């Protein structure tokens, strides 16, 4: 196996079957969106594919269902909209090829090889990193890995909670005498 990311990653490779099922669910949702309206449906599908990984703290709807998450490796934080757009641009492009009947030959000449190469990268890379992950500096990881190790940092823009009384102070006599 090879390693597409030079510096490595603290996360193990996500389960490939869960990733495949999550992507299939996202493509199915995008196809449903594309079929809703001939005028705007394909654009909605491409937009969903672009921003999907930024919707639910690094999880598209498919990733949420199947328990995987996209993480920005250097920050150890869930992927946002920027990272989602960077890593999913090839898939949104394929959706646009699908949306315009005149571009269907391009779908088969360029779109199918793009998706196939991305799948090949996921399968052969030691961490499951594909070209989109290299652009966005992300990795897809199992959600359980994050729950056990608490490896994902909270959102950097969030305001921290004010410090409260410690558990020992509220149980001991110091808390009662101060009251």
C-alpha positions as a LaTeX table, in Angstrom:
\begin{tabular}{lrrr}
\hline
Residue & $x$ (\AA) & $y$ (\AA) & $z$ (\AA) \\
\hline
Unk1 & 0.00 & 0.00 & 0.00 \\
Unk2 & 1.08 & 3.56 & $-0.55$ \\
Unk3 & 0.58 & 6.74 & 1.42 \\
Unk4 & $-0.79$ & 9.76 & $-0.46$ \\
Unk5 & $-0.31$ & 12.04 & 2.55 \\
Unk6 & 3.37 & 12.73 & 3.23 \\
Unk7 & 3.08 & 13.52 & 6.92 \\
Unk8 & 0.74 & 10.64 & 7.71 \\
Unk9 & $-2.32$ & 10.86 & 9.89 \\
Unk10 & $-3.27$ & 10.01 & 13.47 \\
Unk11 & $-6.43$ & 8.31 & 12.21 \\
Unk12 & $-6.82$ & 4.76 & 10.90 \\
Unk13 & $-8.38$ & 4.02 & 7.51 \\
Unk14 & $-12.19$ & 4.07 & 7.60 \\
Unk15 & $-14.14$ & 0.94 & 6.75 \\
Unk16 & $-14.42$ & 0.88 & 2.95 \\
Unk17 & $-17.85$ & $-0.74$ & 2.88 \\
Unk18 & $-19.27$ & 2.02 & 5.12 \\
Unk19 & $-17.67$ & 4.68 & 2.90 \\
Unk20 & $-19.09$ & 3.05 & $-0.23$ \\
Unk21 & $-22.59$ & 2.80 & 1.27 \\
Unk22 & $-22.42$ & 6.42 & 2.46 \\
Unk23 & $-21.36$ & 7.61 & $-1.02$ \\
Unk24 & $-24.11$ & 5.51 & $-2.62$ \\
Unk25 & $-26.68$ & 7.11 & $-0.29$ \\
Unk26 & $-25.38$ & 10.59 & $-1.17$ \\
Unk27 & $-25.43$ & 9.86 & $-4.91$ \\
Unk28 & $-28.98$ & 8.50 & $-4.57$ \\
Unk29 & $-30.08$ & 11.66 & $-2.76$ \\
Unk30 & $-28.38$ & 13.79 & $-5.44$ \\
Unk31 & $-30.15$ & 11.79 & $-8.17$ \\
Unk32 & $-33.50$ & 12.34 & $-6.44$ \\
Unk33 & $-32.73$ & 16.07 & $-6.24$ \\
Unk34 & $-31.78$ & 16.11 & $-9.93$ \\
Unk35 & $-35.09$ & 14.50 & $-10.87$ \\
Unk36 & $-37.26$ & 16.93 & $-8.87$ \\
Unk37 & $-37.19$ & 19.67 & $-11.48$ \\
Unk38 & $-35.57$ & 19.68 & $-14.90$ \\
Unk39 & $-34.53$ & 23.32 & $-14.52$ \\
Unk40 & $-33.00$ & 23.50 & $-11.02$ \\
Unk41 & $-32.82$ & 19.86 & $-9.88$ \\
Unk42 & $-29.43$ & 19.09 & $-11.45$ \\
Unk43 & $-27.97$ & 22.28 & $-9.96$ \\
Unk44 & $-29.35$ & 21.34 & $-6.53$ \\
Unk45 & $-27.80$ & 17.87 & $-6.92$ \\
Unk46 & $-24.40$ & 19.35 & $-7.81$ \\
Unk47 & $-24.67$ & 21.83 & $-4.93$ \\
Unk48 & $-25.53$ & 19.03 & $-2.49$ \\
Unk49 & $-22.57$ & 16.97 & $-3.64$ \\
Unk50 & $-20.30$ & 20.00 & $-3.21$ \\
Unk51 & $-21.31$ & 20.96 & 0.34 \\
Unk52 & $-22.55$ & 17.61 & 1.71 \\
Unk53 & $-19.55$ & 16.90 & 3.94 \\
Unk54 & $-19.86$ & 20.29 & 5.63 \\
Unk55 & $-23.52$ & 19.94 & 6.57 \\
Unk56 & $-23.43$ & 17.92 & 9.79 \\
Unk57 & $-19.99$ & 18.50 & 11.36 \\
Unk58 & $-18.03$ & 16.67 & 8.69 \\
Unk59 & $-20.84$ & 14.32 & 7.73 \\
Unk60 & $-23.02$ & 14.22 & 4.67 \\
Unk61 & $-26.41$ & 12.60 & 5.11 \\
Unk62 & $-24.97$ & 9.30 & 3.86 \\
Unk63 & $-21.96$ & 9.55 & 6.18 \\
Unk64 & $-24.26$ & 10.31 & 9.12 \\
Unk65 & $-26.37$ & 7.24 & 8.36 \\
Unk66 & $-23.36$ & 4.93 & 8.03 \\
Unk67 & $-21.23$ & 6.39 & 10.82 \\
Unk68 & $-18.24$ & 7.90 & 9.03 \\
Unk69 & $-16.96$ & 11.48 & 9.14 \\
Unk70 & $-14.65$ & 13.76 & 7.16 \\
Unk71 & $-11.91$ & 15.32 & 9.29 \\
Unk72 & $-9.43$ & 18.08 & 8.47 \\
Unk73 & $-6.25$ & 16.26 & 9.52 \\
Unk74 & $-3.97$ & 19.18 & 10.57 \\
Unk75 & $-6.68$ & 20.75 & 12.75 \\
Unk76 & $-8.23$ & 17.47 & 13.85 \\
Unk77 & $-11.61$ & 19.11 & 13.33 \\
Unk78 & $-14.68$ & 18.13 & 11.31 \\
Unk79 & $-14.65$ & 19.27 & 7.69 \\
Unk80 & $-16.51$ & 22.46 & 6.88 \\
Unk81 & $-18.03$ & 23.80 & 3.67 \\
Unk82 & $-14.68$ & 24.90 & 2.23 \\
Unk83 & $-13.11$ & 21.46 & 2.65 \\
Unk84 & $-16.27$ & 19.79 & 1.38 \\
Unk85 & $-16.21$ & 21.86 & $-1.81$ \\
Unk86 & $-12.53$ & 21.17 & $-2.39$ \\
Unk87 & $-12.79$ & 17.42 & $-1.88$ \\
Unk88 & $-16.09$ & 16.90 & $-3.72$ \\
Unk89 & $-15.56$ & 19.10 & $-6.79$ \\
Unk90 & $-14.92$ & 16.07 & $-9.06$ \\
Unk91 & $-18.25$ & 14.51 & $-8.08$ \\
Unk92 & $-20.17$ & 17.78 & $-8.58$ \\
Unk93 & $-18.57$ & 18.05 & $-12.02$ \\
Unk94 & $-19.81$ & 14.55 & $-12.85$ \\
Unk95 & $-23.31$ & 15.60 & $-11.70$ \\
Unk96 & $-23.21$ & 18.56 & $-14.09$ \\
Unk97 & $-22.11$ & 16.26 & $-16.94$ \\
Unk98 & $-25.12$ & 14.09 & $-16.11$ \\
Unk99 & $-27.47$ & 17.09 & $-15.99$ \\
Unk100 & $-26.77$ & 18.32 & $-19.51$ \\
Unk101 & $-27.69$ & 15.69 & $-22.12$ \\
Unk102 & $-25.27$ & 17.27 & $-24.58$ \\
Unk103 & $-22.45$ & 16.51 & $-22.09$ \\
Unk104 & $-23.32$ & 12.81 & $-21.61$ \\
Unk105 & $-20.41$ & 11.73 & $-23.84$ \\
Unk106 & $-18.12$ & 13.75 & $-21.56$ \\
Unk107 & $-19.71$ & 11.93 & $-18.59$ \\
Unk108 & $-18.53$ & 8.61 & $-19.97$ \\
Unk109 & $-15.19$ & 9.84 & $-21.29$ \\
Unk110 & $-14.17$ & 11.93 & $-18.26$ \\
Unk111 & $-16.71$ & 11.47 & $-15.46$ \\
Unk112 & $-16.59$ & 7.70 & $-15.14$ \\
Unk113 & $-12.76$ & 7.62 & $-15.12$ \\
Unk114 & $-12.71$ & 10.37 & $-12.46$ \\
Unk115 & $-14.97$ & 8.36 & $-10.16$ \\
Unk116 & $-13.08$ & 5.14 & $-10.92$ \\
Unk117 & $-9.71$ & 6.75 & $-10.15$ \\
Unk118 & $-11.02$ & 8.19 & $-6.89$ \\
Unk119 & $-12.26$ & 4.72 & $-5.89$ \\
Unk120 & $-8.90$ & 3.22 & $-6.82$ \\
Unk121 & $-7.11$ & 5.80 & $-4.65$ \\
Unk122 & $-9.35$ & 5.04 & $-1.67$ \\
Unk123 & $-8.76$ & 1.31 & $-2.02$ \\
Unk124 & $-4.97$ & 1.42 & $-2.51$ \\
Unk125 & $-3.97$ & 4.22 & $-0.15$ \\
Unk126 & $-2.92$ & 3.20 & 3.36 \\
Unk127 & $-5.26$ & 5.82 & 4.89 \\
Unk128 & $-8.01$ & 5.72 & 2.25 \\
Unk129 & $-7.08$ & 9.18 & 0.96 \\
Unk130 & $-8.24$ & 10.18 & $-2.51$ \\
Unk131 & $-7.35$ & 13.14 & $-4.74$ \\
Unk132 & $-10.13$ & 15.28 & $-3.24$ \\
Unk133 & $-8.76$ & 14.57 & 0.25 \\
Unk134 & $-5.29$ & 15.69 & $-0.83$ \\
Unk135 & $-6.72$ & 19.00 & $-2.12$ \\
Unk136 & $-8.67$ & 19.62 & 1.10 \\
Unk137 & $-6.18$ & 17.98 & 3.52 \\
Unk138 & $-8.95$ & 15.74 & 4.83 \\
Unk139 & $-9.51$ & 12.10 & 5.63 \\
Unk140 & $-12.66$ & 10.04 & 6.10 \\
Unk141 & $-12.63$ & 8.22 & 9.43 \\
Unk142 & $-14.98$ & 5.92 & 11.32 \\
Unk143 & $-17.26$ & 7.85 & 13.65 \\
Unk144 & $-16.56$ & 5.34 & 16.44 \\
Unk145 & $-12.85$ & 6.16 & 16.38 \\
Unk146 & $-13.67$ & 9.76 & 17.15 \\
Unk147 & $-16.17$ & 8.93 & 19.88 \\
Unk148 & $-13.66$ & 6.75 & 21.79 \\
Unk149 & $-10.59$ & 8.96 & 21.55 \\
Unk150 & $-12.27$ & 12.36 & 21.37 \\
Unk151 & $-9.74$ & 13.14 & 18.66 \\
Unk152 & $-11.85$ & 15.77 & 16.91 \\
Unk153 & $-11.42$ & 19.22 & 18.43 \\
Unk154 & $-14.50$ & 21.40 & 18.93 \\
Unk155 & $-15.23$ & 24.06 & 16.34 \\
Unk156 & $-12.62$ & 26.80 & 16.68 \\
Unk157 & $-15.27$ & 29.50 & 16.26 \\
Unk158 & $-17.36$ & 28.26 & 19.15 \\
Unk159 & $-17.37$ & 30.13 & 22.45 \\
Unk160 & $-16.12$ & 27.95 & 25.29 \\
Unk161 & $-18.42$ & 27.28 & 28.19 \\
Unk162 & $-17.65$ & 29.29 & 31.34 \\
Unk163 & $-15.86$ & 27.28 & 33.99 \\
Unk164 & $-18.20$ & 25.95 & 36.60 \\
Unk165 & $-17.54$ & 24.69 & 40.09 \\
Unk166 & $-15.52$ & 21.50 & 40.09 \\
Unk167 & $-17.14$ & 18.29 & 41.24 \\
Unk168 & $-14.91$ & 18.07 & 44.30 \\
Unk169 & $-15.73$ & 21.65 & 45.38 \\
Unk170 & $-19.48$ & 21.07 & 45.20 \\
Unk171 & $-19.27$ & 17.84 & 47.20 \\
Unk172 & $-16.87$ & 19.06 & 49.88 \\
Unk173 & $-17.39$ & 21.33 & 52.84 \\
Unk174 & $-15.81$ & 24.33 & 51.12 \\
Unk175 & $-18.81$ & 24.70 & 48.86 \\
Unk176 & $-21.23$ & 24.50 & 51.77 \\
Unk177 & $-19.39$ & 27.01 & 53.94 \\
Unk178 & $-19.26$ & 29.53 & 51.10 \\
Unk179 & $-23.03$ & 29.39 & 50.70 \\
\hline
\end{tabular}
